[in-house]
Amino acid sequence: MILSNVEILRAIKSGRLEIGDLTGNEDPSKPPFNTTSIDLHLGDSVGVPKAVLATIDFSNPGSIKEFLGANSDWHDLIKENGYKLLPQTFVLASTRERVHLPIIKGKPALSARIEGRSSIARCGILIHFTAPTIHPRFRGPLTLEIINLGRTPLQLFSGFDICQLIIEQVHGKVVPTANQFIDQVKPSGQ
């Protein structure tokens, strides 16, 4: 079941959901709310993975974090007045907002999905093109995998309405599992 804007606010107010600095007292008819989602904003940096002659060993669980941490150039969107995302360029970024989906005994758990925004997609930008699910218990900023499939460079800047979050109620009891991305600060897993 997808939560409406009113139910998202109730979930925030009751402590079942945390999104940035929202308190649950906001007006659901105004931004950042849509009828069944909430807009999230681009954080303060983007990481551009370098083209290197290396192999990521998927049999080693830490290899992706290590590879991205060592082989990405990070750009500060505030100091550099944004980042020009060229056609066919892939970057990693995070949302400005931290999201927390706590598991609370006696209350239905929540999960979420990151989705792109149609206005951005019409420019050829994919915001999150794999694994959009945010599992119960997750806590931290959300990682975005962004690629420009269009023909025009686009300027990314900190605070831009980059994606939307759809909140869903999970049916049944949730048993917590390991999550390697809880409390990560950067998309590289750091």
C-alpha positions in Angstrom: 0.0 0.0 0.0 1.4 3.4 -1.0 1.1 6.2 1.5 -0.7 9.4 0.5 0.8 12.8 1.4 -1.4 13.0 4.5 -0.3 9.5 5.6 3.3 10.3 5.0 2.9 13.2 7.4 1.2 11.0 10.0 4.0 8.5 9.7 6.6 11.2 10.4 4.6 12.6 13.3 4.3 9.2 14.9 8.0 8.4 14.5 7.5 5.6 11.9 9.4 7.7 9.3 12.0 10.4 9.4 12.9 12.5 6.4 15.3 15.4 6.8 14.0 18.1 9.1 10.3 17.4 8.5 8.2 17.3 11.7 4.8 16.0 10.4 3.2 19.4 10.8 3.8 20.5 7.2 1.1 21.3 4.7 0.6 18.2 2.5 -0.7 20.3 -0.4 2.6 22.2 -0.8 6.2 21.2 -1.8 8.0 19.0 -1.1 4.8 16.9 -1.2 3.0 15.3 -4.1 -0.2 13.3 -3.7 1.7 10.0 -3.1 5.4 11.0 -2.8 7.8 13.5 -1.4 10.5 15.3 -3.4 14.1 15.0 -2.2 17.0 17.3 -3.0 20.5 16.7 -4.3 23.2 16.8 -1.7 26.4 18.9 -1.8 28.7 16.6 -3.9 28.9 14.3 -6.8 31.4 11.5 -7.4 32.6 10.7 -10.9 34.1 7.2 -11.1 37.4 7.2 -12.9 38.1 5.1 -15.9 40.7 2.7 -14.6 42.2 -0.6 -15.7 41.0 -2.6 -12.7 38.5 -5.3 -12.0 35.9 -5.2 -9.3 35.8 -8.6 -7.6 32.1 -9.1 -6.8 33.0 -12.2 -4.7 34.6 -9.8 -2.2 31.7 -7.8 -0.5 33.9 -4.8 0.3 35.4 -4.5 -3.1 32.8 -2.1 -4.5 33.1 0.3 -1.6 36.9 0.2 -1.8 37.0 0.6 -5.6 34.6 3.6 -5.6 36.4 5.2 -2.6 39.8 5.0 -4.3 38.7 5.6 -7.9 36.2 8.5 -7.9 36.8 12.2 -8.2 34.5 14.2 -5.8 33.1 17.6 -6.8 31.7 20.0 -4.2 28.6 21.4 -5.8 28.6 24.5 -3.5 32.3 25.5 -4.0 32.3 24.7 -7.7 28.9 26.3 -8.4 27.4 23.0 -9.5 28.5 20.3 -11.8 28.0 20.1 -15.6 26.7 16.6 -16.3 27.8 15.9 -19.9 26.0 13.5 -22.2 26.8 9.8 -21.5 28.3 10.7 -18.1 27.6 8.7 -15.0 27.9 10.2 -11.4 27.1 9.1 -7.9 25.4 11.5 -5.5 23.3 11.5 -2.3 20.1 13.2 -1.3 20.4 16.1 1.1 17.8 14.5 3.3 18.6 11.6 5.6 15.9 9.0 5.7 15.1 6.6 8.5 12.6 3.8 8.3 12.7 2.4 11.9 11.2 -1.0 12.8 9.0 -0.3 15.8 7.5 -3.2 17.7 3.7 -3.3 17.4 3.6 -0.9 14.3 3.6 -1.8 10.6 7.0 -1.3 9.1 7.6 1.1 6.2 9.8 0.8 3.1 10.3 3.2 0.3 11.3 3.5 -3.4 13.4 6.2 -5.0 12.0 7.3 -8.3 13.1 9.9 -10.8 11.0 12.9 -11.7 9.4 13.1 -15.1 10.5 16.7 -15.8 14.1 15.6 -15.4 13.6 12.3 -17.3 12.4 14.4 -20.2 15.8 15.9 -20.4 17.4 12.4 -20.7 18.5 12.1 -17.0 18.1 8.8 -15.2 18.3 9.4 -11.5 18.1 6.0 -9.9 18.1 3.2 -12.4 18.8 0.1 -10.2 17.6 -1.2 -6.9 15.2 1.6 -6.0 14.0 -0.2 -2.8 14.8 1.3 0.6 14.3 -1.4 3.2 12.9 -1.1 6.7 15.5 -0.1 9.2 17.5 1.9 6.6 19.0 5.1 8.0 21.1 7.7 6.1 21.1 9.8 2.9 20.0 7.9 -0.2 22.5 7.2 -2.9 21.6 8.2 -6.4 23.1 6.7 -9.6 22.7 9.5 -12.2 23.4 9.3 -15.9 22.8 11.8 -18.7 21.4 9.9 -21.7 20.4 13.1 -23.4 22.3 15.1 -25.9 22.6 18.3 -23.8 24.9 19.0 -20.9 22.9 19.7 -17.7 24.0 21.7 -14.6 23.5 19.9 -11.3 23.4 22.0 -8.2 23.1 21.4 -4.5 19.5 21.5 -3.3 17.9 20.8 -6.7 14.7 18.7 -6.5 16.3 15.6 -7.9 14.0 12.7 -7.1 10.9 11.6 -5.3 10.4 9.1 -2.5 7.4 6.8 -2.5 6.6 5.3 0.9 4.9 1.9 1.3 3.6 0.0 4.2 5.0 -3.5 4.6 2.5 -6.3 5.1 3.5 -8.7 7.9 6.2 -9.0 10.5 9.7 -7.8 9.5 12.8 -9.6 10.7 15.8 -7.2 10.4 18.6 -8.3 8.1 22.1 -6.9 7.6 22.3 -3.8 5.6 25.8 -2.6 4.4 24.6 0.9 3.7 23.1 2.0 7.0 24.6 5.2 8.1 26.8 5.6 5.1 27.7 9.3 4.4 28.9 9.1 0.7 27.7 6.8 -2.1 31.2 5.2 -2.0 30.0 3.6 1.3 32.2 5.9 3.5 
